[in-house]
Amino acid sequence: MIGADRVELRTGDDDSAAGQLRAAFGLDADRTPAGLSVRVGDGAAFVPRMCARLDVAIESVTVVRPSLDDVFFHYTGRDIREESAPDPGLGEPAAPGSAPTAPACTAEGPPPGGHAVTTAPAVPALPGTGRLADELRAVQVVWHRDMLHYVRDRVKIGVTLLQPLMLLLVLGVGLSSLLPSSNGADYRTFLFPGMLIMMVQSPAISAGVSLVTDRQFGFLREMVVAPVRRETLLIGKCLAGATMATCQGVLLLPLAGVAGVPYDPVMMAALLGEMAVIALMLTALGTMLAVLIRRVETFHALLGVLATPLLFLSGAMFPRPGCPAG
């Protein structure tokens, strides 16, 4: 199960513990030299329930989070470091999908009666590992990793949703009673498209923060050694950021009725497509800034400078025709 936590435990009776895990939770434990290993969706929540149900002495429990290596191996069948390691005989990495080569012979000094010769056995290439397939798998791995971080950080999702909700339900309701309606639409109807842009803008541009963080903590070095183009990794980052930003905008669409916007399927589909395009453009902007900026603090400061003019130009506060003409 890709993206699942791995719980490793050592007990006084591993055979009995494996049977109890199967009976209580329906999990088949894998045997390892250190004990037992099971995969669950949320290891931190599973461990207390497991300890309460197991009727054996538990000596140690470890929860291992999935890493990029696990995801890469799941989709490609290869290890990142092995794939990028240079061939000792040639001094350069092997091509993706090709079998590793070795020197024709090695001599460890002439033994009595002749020379020692060793040949490396041929390793068959994995099926479907062409250049394009490798690039697409890398995009999928990067996208999948960022989406896992997104769905697990529910607090961030709620906090990002809070500000547009307050502006729409508090500022919109308050000003709609003071400002005259136009063509049957009050200020909330005018404010709603701007709130959608705000919902998309913040997570889209902030997608570059993860790239800066990966660089600071050294994780980016593990990504760039993959046997794919670096542009492919950036494409995966941009697609993941655009998906997260679009999902944030979708969370605000159910409030269209509160703003006086009709639930027209064609219009909602058009809004969804526009949000996806805008999210991709803003994510590309944030990723471009992240490539040039080395520190998270600098990136956040620059986001504050960019967010204000983007908010004014989004039409969330006042009509764009009312802006000063250059």
N, C-alpha and C positions, 0 to 999 in steps of 0.2 A: 504494500500500500504506500504509494509515493506521497511524501509530505507528512507521514505519520511519525510520531515519536517512537523511539525504541526504549523499552524498559528492560534493563538487564538486572537479574537478581541471582543471588547465591543463597541456597537454603541448606538445611540439614538433611533433607531428603528430596532431591530434585525430581525423582520419579513420582512421588506423591504430589509434589507441588504442581507438576505438569498436568496430572490428572485433575486436580482441583481447579486449575485455571480453565481447563476445557469444560468441566462440569458447571462452574459458576459463571463464566463469562463467554464461553464458546470460543476461546482462543487456543490455537495450537502453538505451543512454545517450541522454539528452536533450541537445540542443544548446542552449547558453545563450551570451549575449554574452561571458561570462567563460571559456567552454570547454565541458566536459562535466559532466553531473550524472546520478548513478545512485542508486537507493534500495535499501538493504540493511537487514537486520534489526539488525545490530550493526556500526556503522561503525568503531569502534575495533579490532575484531578483523579486519575486512575489509581495511583499508588496508595492513597489512604483506603480506598475501597478494597484494593487487593490485599492489603495488610490485615484488614478486618475479616476477610473471608478465608484466607489461607490458614489451615490448621497445622502448620509446620513452623519450625524455627527459621526465621529469616536473618541471615547473616549480613547481607548488604543489598542495597537497591540503588541503581543508577538510572537516571532518565537522560537519554541522548537525543538532542534535537536534530532534525534532518539538516544536512549541509548541502552546499552547491555540488560537492563531490557525489553525494548520494543521488541527487536529481540528475546530474550529468550521466552517471553510470546507468541509471534506470532507463534513460532515453537513448543512449548511444551504445551501452554495453562496454564502454571503455573508461579507464581512469584518467582524469585530467593530467596528472603529473606524468603518468606513463606515456600518454599520448604526446606530450610535449618534450619528453626527455630526448636528448640527442643520441644518435647512434654512436657508440664508442669507436666503431671502426671507420665512420665517415665524418664525424664531427658536425653533423647537421641533422635536424629532425626528419623522421620518415614522413612521407606524404600520407594524408588522411586515407584510411581504408586499405593501405598497402601493408604487406607482411613485413615484419622487422627483419633486417638483414644482419649478418655477422661476418667477420673476416673468414676467408676461406680456410685458414688454418692458424693455429697459435702454437708457438714453440716455447716451452718453459725450460729451455736448455736441452741439449741432446741427451736423452736417456740412453742407457745401454742398448744397443741393437737397432737404433733408428730414432725417428722424430715422432713426437706426440702430435697427432692431428685430431682436432675436434671440429665437428660441423654442427651448425644450428639446425634443428628440425624446422621444416616449413610450417608456418602458421597460416591457416586459411583466412582470407579477408572476410570481414563481416558483410552479410548481404545488405544491400541498400545503403551503403556508406559512401555514395558519390559526393562530389564537392557541394552540389546544391542541397542534397539531403543533410549534410553536416551543418551547413549554414542555417537551414530551417530548424534543425533540432536545437542549435544554440540559441536562436531567437525564442523558441518555445521554453527552453530552460530558464533563460533570464526573465521572461514574462511570468512564468510559473512561480519563480522565487519571489518576485516583487508582489504578486497577487496573494501569496501566502502571508507575507508580512501585512498586507492591507486588511485581509479578512480577519486576522487575529488581533489587530489593534482596534477594537471596537470603541474604546474611549476616544481615540483620535477621530473616528468617523462621527461620533456624537458631537464632539466639540466643534468640528468643522461645520456641522449642520446647524449649530446653535445660533451663530451670528446672523445668517440670512433669515432664519425663522424669526428672530427678534426684530429685525428690520421690517420684515413683511407684516408680522402680526401686531407690532407695537407702533413703529413709525408709520407704516402704511395705513393702519386703522385710524391713528390720530390725525394724520394729515388729510385723509380722505374726507373727514368731516369739516375741514377748513377750506379745502380747495374745491372749486366748482368742477362738476363732472363735465366731460366732453364726449359727445356722441354715445352717451349711456355708459361710459367707462369711467370709474373713479381712479384715484391715485394708486390704489392697490393693483389695479389692472396694468397701469403704466409701470409700476415698480417690479412686477413679477418677472419680466424678461431680464431685467438687470440683476435680479437675485439669482436667476439661473446662471448667468455669466459669472457672478461671484462664486457660486458653488463650484463651477468648473475651473475658474482661474486659479484659486489658491492651491488645490492639490496638484494641478497640472504643472505650474511653475515650480512648486516645491518638490516635484519628482527628482529634480537635479540634486536635492540634498542627499539622497541615498548614494548618488555617485561620488559626491565629495566625501561622505562618511566612509564609503568603501575604500577610497584612496587613503584616507587618514589611518585607517586600521589595518591596511595592508591586504584587504580582501580583493582589491582590484587587481593586484599582481597575480592572484590565482586565476582570475578570469581571463586576463590577456594572454596567459600561456596556453589557452585552449587553441586547438588547431583550426581556428576560424579567423576571418577578418575582423579587425576591431570595429569596423563600421557595422558589422552584424550585431555586436554587443550593444552598440548605441541604438540600433533599430529596436532590439528587444526592450531596452530601457524606455524608449519613446512610446512603444506600443503599450507597455505596462502602465506608464504614467497616464496615457490617454484613456485607457480602460478604467483606471481608478477614478479619474476626473469625471468621466461620463457616468459612472455608477453613482458618484456623489450628486450629480445633477439630476439623475433619475429619482433619487430620494425626495427631491423637492416637487416633482411633477404631480404627485397626489394632491398637493395644496392648490392646484390650479383653480379648482372650484371656489376656494376661499377668496381668491383674487378676482373672481368674476370671469375667468377664462373657461370657455366650454371644453368639455372632454371629447373633442373631435378626434377620432383615431388617425385620420390623415394628418391633421395638424400636429398631433403628438408625435407621429412618426417623423414628420419634418423637423420638429424641435429636437428629437433624438439624434437625427443625422447631423444637424447643425452643431449640436453640442459635441458630437464626436469629432467633427472637423476642427472646431475651435480648440478642443482639448488637445488634439494632436499638434496643432500649431504652437500652442503655449508650452506643451511638454518639450517640443523641439527647442524652443527658446530657452527653457530652463536647463535642458541638457547641454546646450551650447555654452551657457554661462558656467555650468559645472565643469566643463572641460577646461575652461580658462582660469577658474578660481580654485585655490588650493585649500582654503580654510572654511569650515562651516560658519564661523562667526561672520566672515566677510560676505558669504553667500546670503545669510539672513539679513544683513544690513542692506545689501543690494536689493533684496526682495522688497524690503520696506520702501525703498526709493521708487521701485517700479510699480508697486501695487497701487499707490495713490493716483497717478495719472491714468492707469488702466481702469480704475474704478470710475473716475470722472468721464472717461471716453466710452464706457460701457453703456451709458444711458440709464444707469440705475438711479441717479439722483435728479437729473434734469434732462430735457430733450437735447440731443446732439446738435440740432439746428440752432440752439441758443448759445452754443460755444462761440468764443471770439474767432473771427475769420482771420487767417494769416495773410 
